Amino acid sequence: MTAAGPGAGTAVGSTATGEGNSGFTLMIALSASIGGLLYGYDTGIIGSALLYLKAPMGIADDTFMQSTVTAITLLGAIFGALLTGPVSDRIGRRPTTMLVAVLFVAFAAGCGFAPDLTTLVVMRFLLGLAVGGASQIVPVYIAELAPPRMRGAQTSLFQVMICVGTLLAYLSGHLLGPSGAWRWMLALAAVPAALFLVAMARLPESPRWLLARGREEEARAVLRRVRVSEDETEAEIAEIRATLQLEGATWKELFQPSVRPAVVAGVGVAMFSQITGISAIIYYAPSLLELSGFGASAATLGSVGVGVVLTVFTVLGIYLVEKWGRRRLVLLGLPGAVIALGLMAAMLPWSSGSAAALGSGGQAAVIICLLAYFAFNGGSLSVVAWLYFAEIFPLRLRGKGTGLTALVLWITNFLVTLLLYFAADRLGVGLVFGVLAVMNIAAWLFALRRMAETRGRTLEEIEASLDNGTFAPSATRPRA
């Protein structure tokens, strides 16, 4: 790995400039994306750990406290996401990412060694600061260093790594489950977090941040390492200068009539990406399967299948979102999720304390439906959300627009996670899956009526459609 420092390893010339190639920027993206793996692991592992920690922590019969232990990380993530932007603007992208890595190390270990319930809840909340921070700073850091032609693909690595982290969490839960080693499940995340810290210490600072601080020569030195030519370096410096001049928009401008359709579309997609259930089901998959009549080992093994399917269909969705379009992918994917959830609702109890009368065939059917739900929802709406937020707002308001949608997403995620397992235990897991099926229908209708297609359109064309009032599903058609 190349030595750190904005001026390290640079060369001047009008042609190729040493390390200015896709391999080096890919290494940067992969290293930074470890933050996504930690996000996925630390939010996903609680689902398996909860099966084994609830008795020693004295909450075996208290599903609300079990929900609190799970959801409190998401409350911390709200604050982490809000604080990370101002901190990164002040101290830089790389130091902020390293700070997030330190938080991951400290509080993952803190969760594993928590002596009592109160300490565990506090550690889980503080761990959420790292989760929310990673969700904000890592994609920004990758995007500001990636070549324009590879920005989408390299930034998407963060989302893929979240799924990989979730899969690793389920694998850890299944392998450590027989020994009931929930502390190790939680604390193991400190290991990749330490690797994340070491990796980030050896990467360069964002050239955009350097230029915003008047450190033009340092920005130019970094760009020479990650771009293929001197012409490309100078063109990007000019582009960064132009975008910096557009900053300073007010929150009031975000709600002016011309921008309102983008706000409605973005906030709606943010809400529906969570109230359709995918994040909460990820966190509770083993517990929900246990409520459905599965044993602990079968529940954690089924969750491993969830992690595999989620990862595969996220990658497939990232590919299809450019082939089919954002809106079309959602409209084609969500009906499958509705059918899968509806079938689970029909097979599982609709009242508290009712045991699911499932034989081996019924359990296999539940698992197949659960995997199908993750394939259809995880490969469509969940893939589209973050990409869509980054496209629909005018350049001058993009930071505030994406910040608003991220805040709505995190708050909705927290509330759904806090309530879902508690409701499944008190009202019946079948009823909860039925409600989620209805929410997926509502999301489909929202996409049909409010989501303007953005595939094949430049950001300037999308902005122009807001200005001239044609930002609407009926008015924006994707190019072939």
C-alpha positions in Angstrom: 0.0 0.0 0.0 1.3 3.5 -0.9 2.5 5.8 1.8 0.2 8.5 3.0 0.5 12.2 2.6 -0.9 14.5 0.0 2.4 15.0 -1.7 3.8 11.5 -1.5 4.7 9.7 -4.6 3.7 12.4 -7.0 5.1 13.2 -10.5 4.6 16.1 -12.9 4.0 15.6 -16.5 1.4 15.9 -19.2 0.9 12.2 -19.7 0.5 9.3 -17.3 1.4 10.3 -13.7 2.8 7.3 -11.8 0.0 5.9 -9.6 -2.8 7.8 -11.4 -4.7 4.7 -12.5 -7.8 2.7 -11.8 -6.0 0.1 -9.7 -4.8 2.7 -7.2 -8.3 4.4 -6.9 -9.9 0.9 -6.6 -7.5 0.2 -3.7 -8.6 3.4 -2.1 -12.3 2.5 -2.6 -11.9 -1.0 -1.2 -9.9 0.2 1.8 -12.5 2.9 2.6 -15.4 0.5 2.0 -14.3 -1.6 5.0 -16.4 1.1 6.8 -19.4 -0.4 5.0 -18.5 -3.9 6.1 -18.4 -2.7 9.7 -21.8 -0.9 9.2 -23.3 -4.2 8.0 -21.6 -6.4 10.6 -22.4 -4.2 13.7 -26.0 -3.7 12.7 -26.5 -7.3 11.6 -24.8 -9.2 14.4 -27.3 -8.1 17.1 -29.9 -10.3 15.4 -27.9 -13.5 16.3 -26.4 -12.2 19.5 -29.9 -11.3 20.8 -30.9 -15.0 20.9 -28.2 -15.7 23.4 -27.7 -12.4 25.4 -31.4 -11.9 26.4 -31.3 -14.5 29.2 -28.0 -13.5 30.9 -29.0 -9.8 30.6 -32.4 -10.6 32.2 -34.6 -9.5 29.2 -35.8 -12.9 28.0 -39.4 -12.0 28.6 -39.1 -8.3 27.8 -39.3 -7.9 24.0 -39.4 -4.1 24.3 -36.0 -4.1 25.9 -34.8 -6.5 23.3 -36.0 -4.1 20.7 -34.3 -1.2 22.5 -30.9 -3.0 22.6 -31.3 -3.5 18.8 -32.7 -0.1 17.8 -30.5 2.1 20.1 -27.6 1.8 17.6 -29.8 3.4 15.0 -30.6 6.3 17.3 -26.9 6.8 17.7 -26.5 6.6 13.9 -28.9 9.6 13.5 -26.5 11.7 15.6 -23.4 10.2 14.0 -24.8 11.1 10.5 -25.7 14.6 11.6 -22.3 15.3 13.2 -20.0 13.8 10.7 -20.6 16.4 7.9 -19.5 19.4 10.0 -16.6 17.5 11.6 -15.3 16.4 8.1 -15.6 19.9 6.8 -13.5 21.1 9.7 -10.7 18.5 10.1 -10.8 16.7 6.7 -12.4 13.6 5.2 -9.5 11.2 6.0 -9.1 12.2 9.7 -12.9 12.0 10.1 -12.9 8.5 8.6 -10.1 7.5 10.9 -12.1 8.8 13.9 -15.0 6.7 12.8 -12.7 3.7 12.7 -11.5 4.4 16.3 -15.2 4.5 17.4 -15.8 1.2 15.7 -12.9 -0.4 17.5 -13.7 1.1 21.0 -17.4 0.5 21.1 -17.5 -2.9 19.3 -15.2 -4.1 22.1 -17.2 -2.2 24.6 -20.4 -4.1 23.6 -18.6 -7.4 23.8 -17.3 -6.8 27.3 -20.4 -4.9 28.7 -20.9 -6.1 32.3 -24.6 -5.3 32.5 -27.6 -4.2 30.4 -27.2 -0.5 31.0 -23.6 -0.6 29.8 -24.6 -2.6 26.7 -27.2 -0.1 25.8 -24.8 2.8 26.1 -22.1 1.0 24.1 -24.6 0.1 21.4 -25.7 3.8 21.2 -22.1 5.0 20.9 -21.4 2.3 18.3 -24.2 3.9 16.4 -22.2 7.1 16.1 -19.7 5.1 14.1 -22.4 3.5 12.0 -24.0 6.8 11.1 -20.7 8.4 10.6 -19.6 5.7 8.2 -22.8 6.0 6.2 -22.0 9.7 5.6 -18.2 10.1 5.3 -17.2 6.9 3.4 -19.2 7.4 0.2 -18.2 11.1 0.2 -14.5 10.2 0.6 -14.7 7.5 -2.2 -16.6 9.8 -4.5 -14.2 12.7 -4.1 -11.2 10.5 -5.0 -12.7 8.3 -7.7 -12.2 9.1 -11.4 -15.5 10.5 -12.8 -15.9 7.6 -15.1 -15.7 5.1 -12.2 -17.4 7.1 -9.5 -20.7 5.3 -9.5 -19.1 1.8 -9.5 -16.6 2.6 -6.8 -19.1 4.4 -4.6 -21.4 1.4 -4.9 -18.7 -0.8 -3.3 -19.8 0.8 0.1 -23.3 -0.6 -0.4 -22.0 -4.0 -1.5 -19.7 -4.1 1.6 -22.7 -3.4 3.9 -24.2 -6.6 2.5 -21.0 -8.5 2.9 -20.7 -7.3 6.5 -24.3 -8.5 7.2 -23.5 -11.9 5.7 -20.3 -12.2 7.9 -22.5 -11.2 10.9 -24.9 -14.0 10.2 -22.1 -16.5 9.6 -20.5 -15.5 12.9 -23.8 -15.9 14.7 -24.3 -19.4 13.3 -20.8 -20.6 14.0 -20.6 -19.1 17.5 -24.2 -19.8 18.3 -23.8 -23.4 19.6 -21.4 -22.1 22.3 -23.7 -19.1 23.1 -20.7 -16.8 22.7 -22.6 -13.6 22.1 -19.8 -11.5 23.6 -17.4 -12.7 20.9 -20.1 -12.1 18.2 -20.2 -8.4 19.2 -16.5 -7.9 20.0 -15.1 -9.5 16.8 -16.0 -6.4 14.8 -13.1 -4.7 16.5 -10.7 -6.7 14.4 -11.7 -5.4 10.9 -12.2 -2.0 12.5 -8.5 -1.9 13.5 -7.6 -2.9 9.9 -9.9 -0.1 8.7 -8.0 2.4 10.8 -4.6 1.1 9.6 -5.7 1.3 5.9 -7.1 4.8 6.2 -3.9 6.0 7.8 -2.1 5.2 4.6 -4.5 6.9 2.1 -4.5 10.5 0.8 -6.8 13.3 1.8 -9.7 14.4 -0.4 -8.5 16.9 -3.1 -11.8 18.6 -2.9 -11.5 19.3 0.8 -7.9 20.5 0.3 -8.9 22.9 -2.4 -11.8 24.2 -0.3 -9.2 25.1 2.4 -7.0 26.9 -0.1 -4.4 24.2 -0.2 -4.3 24.0 -4.0 -0.8 22.5 -4.5 -1.6 19.7 -2.0 -4.9 19.0 -3.9 -3.1 19.0 -7.2 -0.5 16.5 -5.8 -3.3 14.1 -4.7 -5.0 14.4 -8.0 -1.8 13.5 -9.9 -1.8 10.3 -8.0 -5.4 9.3 -8.8 -5.8 10.7 -12.3 -4.2 9.6 -15.5 -2.9 12.9 -17.0 -2.0 16.4 -16.1 -4.9 17.7 -18.3 -7.4 15.6 -16.3 -5.9 16.9 -13.0 -6.3 20.6 -14.1 -9.8 20.0 -15.5 -10.9 18.6 -12.2 -9.4 21.4 -10.2 -11.3 23.9 -12.3 -14.5 21.8 -11.9 -14.1 21.7 -8.1 -13.5 25.5 -8.0 -16.8 26.0 -9.9 -18.8 23.8 -7.6 -17.3 25.4 -4.5 -18.7 28.7 -5.8 -22.2 27.3 -5.7 -22.1 26.4 -2.1 -23.9 28.4 0.6 -27.5 27.7 -0.3 -30.1 28.0 2.6 -32.5 25.4 3.8 -35.4 27.6 2.8 -34.3 27.3 -0.9 -34.8 23.5 -0.6 -38.5 24.0 -0.2 -39.2 26.4 -3.0 -41.9 25.2 -5.4 -39.6 24.2 -8.2 -37.6 21.9 -6.0 -40.5 20.5 -4.0 -41.2 17.5 -6.4 -37.6 16.3 -5.8 -38.0 16.7 -2.0 -41.3 14.7 -2.1 -39.7 12.0 -4.2 -36.6 11.8 -2.1 -38.3 11.9 1.3 -40.8 9.3 0.0 -38.2 6.9 -1.2 -36.3 7.4 2.1 -39.3 6.5 4.2 -40.5 3.6 2.0 -37.0 2.1 1.9 -37.4 1.5 5.6 -41.1 1.0 6.3 -41.2 -1.8 3.7 -39.2 -3.6 6.4 -35.9 -4.7 4.9 -33.5 -3.1 7.5 -35.5 -4.2 10.5 -35.9 -7.7 9.2 -32.1 -7.8 8.7 -31.6 -6.9 12.4 -34.3 -9.4 13.6 -34.1 -12.2 11.1 -33.0 -14.9 13.6 -35.5 -13.7 16.2 -38.4 -13.6 13.8 -37.6 -17.1 12.6 -37.5 -18.2 16.2 -40.9 -16.7 16.7 -42.0 -18.6 13.6 -41.2 -21.9 15.2 -37.5 -22.4 14.2 -34.9 -23.5 16.6 -32.0 -21.2 17.4 -29.6 -23.1 15.1 -32.0 -23.3 12.2 -32.9 -19.6 12.7 -29.2 -18.5 12.4 -28.6 -20.8 9.5 -31.6 -19.4 7.7 -30.2 -15.9 8.3 -27.0 -16.9 6.6 -29.1 -17.6 3.5 -30.6 -14.1 3.9 -27.1 -12.6 3.9 -26.1 -14.5 0.8 -29.3 -13.6 -1.2 -29.1 -9.9 -0.1 -25.5 -9.7 -1.2 -26.1 -11.4 -4.6 -29.2 -9.4 -5.4 -27.7 -6.1 -4.3 -24.8 -6.6 -6.8 -27.4 -7.7 -9.5 -29.5 -4.6 -8.6 -26.5 -2.3 -9.0 -26.1 -3.7 -12.5 -29.8 -3.6 -13.4 -30.3 -0.1 -12.2 -28.4 1.3 -15.1 -29.9 -1.2 -17.6 -33.6 -0.9 -16.6 -33.7 2.4 -14.7 -34.4 3.4 -11.1 -38.2 3.7 -11.3 -38.6 0.6 -13.5 -36.5 -1.5 -11.2 -38.6 -0.6 -8.2 -41.9 -1.2 -10.1 -40.7 -4.6 -11.3 -39.1 -5.7 -8.0 -41.7 -4.7 -5.3 -44.6 -6.9 -6.6 -42.4 -10.0 -5.9 -41.7 -8.7 -2.4 -45.5 -8.2 -1.8 -46.2 -11.8 -2.9 -43.4 -13.2 -0.6 -44.6 -11.2 2.4 -48.2 -12.1 1.7 -47.4 -15.8 1.6 -45.5 -15.6 4.9 -48.4 -13.7 6.5 -50.7 -16.5 5.4 -48.5 -19.2 6.9 -47.6 -17.6 10.2 -49.7 -16.7 13.3 -51.8 -13.6 13.5 -52.0 -13.5 17.3 -49.7 -13.2 20.3 -48.3 -16.5 21.7 -49.7 -18.6 18.9 -47.2 -21.3 17.8 -46.7 -21.7 14.1 -47.8 -25.2 13.1 -45.1 -25.7 10.5 -43.6 -29.0 9.5 -40.3 -29.2 7.7 -42.1 -28.4 4.5 -43.7 -25.3 6.0 -40.4 -24.1 7.4 -38.8 -24.5 4.0 -41.6 -22.5 2.4 -41.1 -19.7 5.0 -37.4 -19.6 4.3 -37.9 -19.5 0.5 -40.4 -16.6 0.9 -38.1 -14.7 3.2 -35.2 -15.1 0.7 -37.5 -14.1 -2.1 -38.5 -10.9 -0.2 -34.8 -10.0 0.2 -34.2 -10.7 -3.5 -37.1 -8.5 -4.7 -36.9 -5.7 -2.2 -33.2 -5.7 -1.6 -32.4 -5.9 -5.3 -34.7 -3.0 -6.2 -35.8 -0.3 -3.7 -32.9 -0.7 -1.4 -30.4 -0.4 -4.2 -32.1 2.6 -5.8 -32.5 4.8 -2.6 -29.0 6.3 -2.0 -28.3 6.6 -5.8 -31.6 8.4 -6.3 -31.0 10.9 -3.5 -27.7 11.9 -5.1 -29.3 12.5 -8.5 -32.5 14.4 -8.0 -31.5 17.6 -6.3 -30.1 20.7 -8.0 -26.3 21.0 -7.6 -26.5 24.1 -5.3 -28.9 22.2 -2.9 -27.6 18.7 -3.3 -25.8 18.6 0.1 -28.9 19.7 2.0 -31.2 17.6 -0.1 -29.2 14.4 0.5 -28.8 15.3 4.1 -32.5 15.7 4.6 -33.3 12.3 2.9 -30.6 10.6 5.0 -32.0 12.0 8.2 -35.5 10.8 7.2 -34.2 7.4 6.4 -32.3 7.0 9.7 -35.3 8.2 11.8 -37.7 5.9 10.0 -35.2 3.0 10.3 -34.9 3.6 14.1 -38.7 3.8 14.6 -39.5 0.7 12.5 -36.7 -1.3 14.2 -37.9 -0.2 17.7 -41.4 -1.4 17.0 -41.2 -4.4 14.6 -40.1 -7.2 16.9 -42.1 -5.9 19.8 -45.2 -5.9 17.5 -44.4 -9.4 16.1 -44.2 -10.8 19.7 -47.4 -9.0 20.9 -49.6 -9.1 17.8 -48.3 -12.1 15.9 -45.5 -12.4 13.4 -47.9 -13.2 10.6 -49.8 -10.0 11.1 -46.5 -8.0 11.0 -45.6 -9.6 7.7 -49.1 -8.8 6.4 -48.6 -5.1 7.4 -45.3 -5.1 5.6 -46.9 -6.5 2.5 -49.3 -3.5 2.5 -46.4 -1.1 3.0 -44.7 -2.6 -0.1 -47.9 -2.0 -2.1 -47.9 1.6 -0.9 -44.2 1.9 -1.9 -45.1 0.6 -5.4 -47.9 3.1 -5.7 -45.6 5.9 -4.6 -43.0 5.0 -7.2 -45.6 4.8 -9.9 -47.0 8.3 -9.1 -44.0 10.2 -7.7 -40.7 8.8 -8.9 -39.3 10.5 -11.9 -37.0 8.3 -13.9 -33.3 9.5 -13.9 -31.5 6.8 -15.9 -29.8 8.2 -19.0 -30.3 11.8 -18.0 -27.4 14.1 -17.0 -27.6 15.8 -13.7 -28.1 19.1 -15.6 -31.1 17.7 -17.4 -32.7 16.5 -14.2 -32.1 20.0 -12.7 -33.7 21.6 -15.8 -36.7 19.3 -15.4 -37.3 20.8 -11.9 -36.9 24.3 -13.3 -39.4 23.8 -16.1 -41.9 21.7 -14.1 -41.4 18.4 -15.9 -39.9 16.4 -13.0 -42.7 13.8 -13.0 -43.1 10.1 -14.0 -45.3 11.0 -17.0 -42.8 13.6 -18.2 -39.4 12.0 -17.8 -38.6 9.0 -20.0 -35.2 7.2 -19.8 -33.1 7.2 -22.9 -32.5 3.9 -24.7 
